[in-house]
Amino acid sequence: MTDQDTPRARRVPVLAGESLIGSDPYDYADAFEVRLHESDARSAEEFARCALEEAPWPVRGTVRIAHRYLLRLRLGPRSSRDHLLGWKILSSQPDVIHLEAVSPLLGRGAIVGRRPDPTRTVVTTYVFFTRPALGRVVWAVAGPVHRRIVEYLLERAAVSANRTEHLAAVR
């Protein structure tokens, strides 16, 4: 696979009216999409688990430390199937997963991962500040790192799908 063939994540507009997050207005949201070159039968949860749980341990560990100690998210146990990297799985269907974590520092965070079709994944992050002034300051530091990490994780999971398909075809 050449660098030109590597799927790239790109920022896309946040779609209005996401019913999974409730009716409260969010203070921050971003969305990223990755398009795969070939069809990928993984569910939204399987794609998310690949992106987060199969990331190299330095990345996974850094994300968990940043979530727990910088953002002060109350994370669940890593070993629980009801959690994904500590985030509570509120719903999981083949085409959508909804994760949530709460922080006394920031407020509530929600992640919605969608598989609109077998060649595309869209991940949207929502942040709801309980203390807006403090939340904006913390997110000004965390936001740029968050955006880069999301791109990296999506691209890595997409490449994993392409490698899996390639290996299956070779066998």
N, C-alpha and C positions, 0 to 999 in steps of 0.2 A: 504494500500500500504506500503510495507516494504522499508527500505532504499536501499535494493538491487534492488528493482523494479523501483526506481526513475531514470528517464532518466538523463544521464550525458552528458554535453557538453564537447567536446574535440577539441583541436586545430588541424587543418588539413592544408595541403599545399594550398597556394593561387594559383588558377588556372590562367594560362597565358591567355592573350587575352580577357579580359573582355571588350566587346564592349560598354557597357553602360557608362564607365568612360572616354571615349575619348582616344586619342592616346598619350597624355602627359605621360611621365614616372612618376610613383609615387615614393615618398621618403620612405614611410612606408606602409606596408599592413599586415594584419593578417586575418585568416579565422577560424571560429568555426562551428562545426556541432553538432547537437543534433538529436539523433534517438529516435523515439517514439515507444513504444511497440505495439501500435494499430494505425490503420489508422486515420488520422485527416484531415477533409475536409476543414479546414480553408485556405483561400488564403494567399499569402505572406504578404499582407498588414494587414489582420486580425491577423496573427501570430505576426507581428511586433507591432501592436497596443496593443495586449495583453501583450507582453513582456515589452513594455515601458510605456504605459498609465495605465496599471493595476498593475504595480509594487507598493509595499507599498510606501506611500507618502514620508517617509524619504529618500528612495532610489531615487525615481523620483525627489524629490526636490534637492537632492545632485547632481544628474546627471545634472539637468538643471543649477544649480549654477556653477558647474565646467565647463560646456560648455560655459555659458555666461561670467563668470568672470575670470576663469583660462585660458581657451582656446580662449576667446574673440570671440566666434562664434556669428554671426549676426543671431539671431533666429527669426522666425516668430511667430505670435500669437498662443497661446496654443489652442484657440477655433476654429481655422481654420481647415477645413477638407482637405486643401491643404498642411498641415504641420503635422508632427508627432513629438511630443515633441519639436516643434520649427524648426525641419529640414524640408526643402522644399521637397515635393514629386515630383520628376521629372518624374517618370513613375510608374504605378502600373498596373500589369497584374496578373492573378490568380497565376502564378508560380514565379513571380519576382516583387520586389519593389526596387526602386532606390531613395535614399535620398541624399541631398547635403546641406552643410552649408559652409559659407565662413567666414574667420577670418583675420583681418588685422595683427594679430600676427603670425599665422601659415601659412595661405594660404587657401587651399580648402580641405574639408573633404567630402568623399563620402562613403555611406554605401549601399551595395547591399545585399538584402535578397532573397534567392532562396528556393523554395519548389520543389526539383528535383522529389520527389514522396511524397505520403501522409504520409509516416512515417519518413520523414527527412527534416530538415531545415538547411541551410548553410548561415551564415552571414559573409560577408567580408567587412572589413573596409580599406579604402585607404586614405592616407594623402599626400597632395602635398604641400610642403613648398615653400613659396615665399622668405623667408629668411632662407636658410638651416641651418646656424650656430645656430640661435636662435630657429628655429623649432626643431632641434635635442635636444637642452637643455630642452625645454619645454616638448617634448615628452618623454624624459628620465624619467621625473617625472610622467607625465600623463599616459604613456603607460602601466605600470604594473597594475595600478588601472583600466584602461579601459579594459584590458584583463580579469580581475577577474569579473568585473561588467557584461561584455558580457556573460561570462559563467553562472553567477547567473541568469540573465534575460532569457537566452535561457532555462535553466533548469526549471525555474519557469513557463514559458509559456508552456513548454512540459508537466509539471505536471498538469497544468490547462486543457490541452487537455484530459489527462487521466481521470481527475476527471469529466469533462463534459461527456465523453463517459460512465463512470461508472454510473453517475447519470441518464443519459438517459436510460441505460439498466435496472436500478432498477425501474424506473417509468413504 
